[in-house]
Amino acid sequence: MAVDPTLLSILACPQDKGPLLLVDDTVLYNPRLRRAYPIENGIPVLLVDDARDVSDAEHEDFVARGVAGWAAS
């Protein structure tokens, strides 16, 4: 289930309040903090405790494939 573009345009990282990248409708990614937030059944789980750190390689992959939600609006 895809994340609604309108919802994506207003979502922000709960930690630094900045924009997030959508990666394959499965992850919202904060490239500044290198933290990935899961999307479960089309619903973003934007809880700091549920986010995970990503490796350097995964960071590069997410940045290359991610779609900026704020730029899409």
RADAVEN-V695683 format. One record per pair of residues at least 12 apart in sequence whose C-alpha atoms are under 8 Angstrom apart, sorted by the first residue. I is the first residue (numbers start at 0). J is the second residue. D is the distance in whole Angstrom. If there is no record, write none. Layout:
BEGIN
I:J:D, I:J:D
END
This chain:
BEGIN
0:24:7, 0:40:6, 0:41:5, 1:24:6, 1:41:6, 2:24:6, 2:41:6, 2:42:7, 4:68:7, 4:71:7, 4:72:8, 5:72:7, 7:21:8, 7:68:5, 7:69:7, 8:68:5, 8:69:5, 8:70:8, 8:71:7, 8:72:6, 9:68:8, 9:69:7, 10:68:8, 12:29:7, 12:45:7, 13:45:6, 13:46:7, 13:47:7, 14:47:7, 17:29:8, 18:67:7, 18:68:7, 18:69:6, 19:67:6, 19:68:6, 19:69:8, 20:61:8, 20:62:8, 20:65:5, 20:66:5, 20:67:5, 20:68:6, 21:65:5, 21:66:5, 21:67:6, 21:68:7, 22:61:6, 22:64:6, 22:65:5, 22:66:7, 23:64:8, 23:65:7, 24:38:7, 24:41:7, 25:37:6, 25:38:5, 25:39:7, 25:41:8, 26:38:5, 26:43:8, 27:43:7, 28:61:7, 28:65:8, 30:58:7, 30:62:7, 33:52:6, 33:53:6, 33:58:7, 34:50:6, 34:51:5, 34:52:5, 34:53:6, 35:50:5, 35:51:5, 35:52:6, 35:53:7, 36:49:7, 36:50:5, 36:51:7, 37:49:8, 37:50:7
END
